[in-house]
């Protein structure tokens, strides 16, 4: 079993910034890819950003240039720095990890609300 603990979601004004964190713990021999997804009300869950164990990143077009994903392999933690936030970034953000060759885990989600 792997546990993912997310933090950092909040209410922020348009143009503001937030930093999300997700710490993985449990029966982990190898963390392969880590990433963030989001789901807005009435919408499907969508990819935000991913990062491999070697640091290769991938971003949704809608967040390129505004969001930055990073990871601390020593702490099994992934971060999402979100700048220049827009109302359309409002969603529940979920952490996702691929580990131990073929296993996958999801976090419980953290709410990000961008509103004036």
DRENDO-1510 file (C-alpha; in Angstrom, 1 decimal, always signed):
<recs>
REC; n; res; u; v; w
REC; 1; UNK; +0.0; +0.0; +0.0 .
REC; 2; UNK; +1.1; +3.5; -0.8 .
REC; 3; UNK; -0.3; +6.6; +0.8 .
REC; 4; UNK; -0.3; +10.0; -0.8 .
REC; 5; UNK; -0.7; +13.2; +1.3 .
REC; 6; UNK; -1.5; +16.3; -0.7 .
REC; 7; UNK; -1.4; +19.9; +0.6 .
REC; 8; UNK; -1.4; +23.5; -0.6 .
REC; 9; UNK; -4.8; +23.9; -2.0 .
REC; 10; UNK; -6.5; +27.2; -1.2 .
REC; 11; UNK; -8.6; +30.1; -2.4 .
REC; 12; UNK; -6.5; +32.6; -4.3 .
REC; 13; UNK; -7.2; +35.7; -6.5 .
REC; 14; UNK; -6.7; +35.7; -10.2 .
REC; 15; UNK; -3.0; +36.3; -11.0 .
REC; 16; UNK; -1.9; +34.8; -7.7 .
REC; 17; UNK; +0.3; +31.8; -6.9 .
REC; 18; UNK; +0.0; +28.5; -5.0 .
REC; 19; UNK; +2.3; +25.6; -4.4 .
REC; 20; UNK; +0.9; +22.1; -4.1 .
REC; 21; UNK; +2.8; +19.3; -2.4 .
REC; 22; UNK; +2.3; +15.5; -2.5 .
REC; 23; UNK; +4.3; +13.2; -0.3 .
REC; 24; UNK; +4.3; +9.4; -1.0 .
REC; 25; UNK; +4.9; +6.8; +1.7 .
REC; 26; UNK; +4.5; +3.1; +2.2 .
REC; 27; UNK; +5.6; +0.1; +0.3 .
REC; 28; UNK; +7.7; +1.9; -2.3 .
REC; 29; UNK; +10.7; +0.4; -3.9 .
REC; 30; UNK; +10.8; +2.7; -6.9 .
REC; 31; UNK; +8.9; +5.8; -7.8 .
REC; 32; UNK; +8.7; +6.1; -11.5 .
REC; 33; UNK; +6.5; +8.9; -12.6 .
REC; 34; UNK; +4.8; +11.5; -10.5 .
REC; 35; UNK; +2.2; +13.9; -11.6 .
REC; 36; UNK; -0.8; +16.1; -11.1 .
REC; 37; UNK; -4.2; +15.9; -12.6 .
REC; 38; UNK; -7.3; +18.1; -12.0 .
REC; 39; UNK; -11.0; +17.9; -12.3 .
REC; 40; UNK; -13.4; +20.8; -12.5 .
REC; 41; UNK; -17.1; +20.5; -11.7 .
REC; 42; UNK; -18.9; +18.7; -14.5 .
REC; 43; UNK; -15.6; +18.0; -16.3 .
REC; 44; UNK; -13.4; +14.9; -16.8 .
REC; 45; UNK; -10.2; +14.6; -14.9 .
REC; 46; UNK; -7.3; +15.9; -17.0 .
REC; 47; UNK; -3.6; +15.9; -17.0 .
REC; 48; UNK; -1.8; +18.9; -15.6 .
REC; 49; UNK; +1.8; +17.9; -15.5 .
REC; 50; UNK; +4.0; +14.9; -15.0 .
REC; 51; UNK; +7.7; +14.3; -14.1 .
REC; 52; UNK; +9.8; +11.1; -14.5 .
REC; 53; UNK; +12.4; +9.9; -12.1 .
REC; 54; UNK; +15.1; +11.4; -14.4 .
REC; 55; UNK; +13.3; +14.8; -14.3 .
REC; 56; UNK; +11.7; +14.8; -17.7 .
REC; 57; UNK; +8.5; +16.9; -17.6 .
REC; 58; UNK; +5.3; +17.1; -19.5 .
REC; 59; UNK; +2.7; +19.8; -19.3 .
REC; 60; UNK; -0.8; +20.4; -20.5 .
REC; 61; UNK; -0.9; +23.2; -23.1 .
REC; 62; UNK; -3.2; +25.3; -20.8 .
REC; 63; UNK; -0.6; +25.5; -18.1 .
REC; 64; UNK; +2.7; +25.8; -20.0 .
REC; 65; UNK; +4.7; +28.8; -18.9 .
REC; 66; UNK; +2.6; +29.2; -15.7 .
REC; 67; UNK; +3.0; +26.0; -13.8 .
REC; 68; UNK; +6.2; +24.1; -12.8 .
REC; 69; UNK; +6.4; +20.6; -11.6 .
REC; 70; UNK; +9.4; +19.3; -9.6 .
REC; 71; UNK; +10.2; +16.4; -7.3 .
REC; 72; UNK; +12.4; +15.6; -4.4 .
REC; 73; UNK; +13.4; +12.0; -4.8 .
REC; 74; UNK; +14.9; +11.8; -1.3 .
REC; 75; UNK; +11.5; +12.8; +0.2 .
REC; 76; UNK; +9.3; +11.0; -2.4 .
REC; 77; UNK; +7.6; +14.3; -2.9 .
REC; 78; UNK; +6.3; +16.1; -5.9 .
REC; 79; UNK; +5.5; +19.8; -6.1 .
REC; 80; UNK; +3.4; +21.9; -8.4 .
REC; 81; UNK; +4.2; +25.6; -8.4 .
REC; 82; UNK; +1.3; +27.5; -10.0 .
REC; 83; UNK; +1.7; +31.1; -11.0 .
REC; 84; UNK; -0.5; +33.6; -12.8 .
REC; 85; UNK; -3.6; +31.6; -11.8 .
REC; 86; UNK; -6.8; +32.0; -13.7 .
REC; 87; UNK; -10.4; +31.3; -12.9 .
REC; 88; UNK; -10.3; +28.3; -15.2 .
REC; 89; UNK; -7.6; +26.7; -13.1 .
REC; 90; UNK; -10.3; +26.2; -10.4 .
REC; 91; UNK; -10.5; +22.4; -9.8 .
REC; 92; UNK; -9.7; +19.6; -7.4 .
REC; 93; UNK; -6.1; +18.7; -8.0 .
REC; 94; UNK; -5.0; +15.1; -7.6 .
REC; 95; UNK; -1.6; +13.7; -7.2 .
REC; 96; UNK; -0.8; +10.5; -9.1 .
REC; 97; UNK; +2.3; +8.2; -8.9 .
REC; 98; UNK; +3.5; +5.2; -10.8 .
REC; 99; UNK; +5.6; +3.0; -8.6 .
REC; 100; UNK; +7.1; -0.5; -8.3 .
REC; 101; UNK; +6.8; -1.2; -12.0 .
REC; 102; UNK; +3.1; -1.3; -12.9 .
REC; 103; UNK; +1.4; +0.0; -9.7 .
REC; 104; UNK; -0.5; +3.3; -9.5 .
REC; 105; UNK; -1.9; +5.4; -6.7 .
REC; 106; UNK; -4.0; +8.5; -6.4 .
REC; 107; UNK; -4.3; +11.1; -3.7 .
REC; 108; UNK; -7.5; +12.3; -2.2 .
REC; 109; UNK; -7.4; +15.6; -3.9 .
REC; 110; UNK; -6.9; +19.2; -2.8 .
REC; 111; UNK; -9.2; +22.1; -3.8 .
REC; 112; UNK; -7.8; +25.1; -5.7 .
REC; 113; UNK; -10.2; +27.9; -6.2 .
REC; 114; UNK; -9.3; +31.0; -8.2 .
REC; 115; UNK; -11.7; +33.8; -7.6 .
REC; 116; UNK; -11.8; +37.5; -6.7 .
</recs>
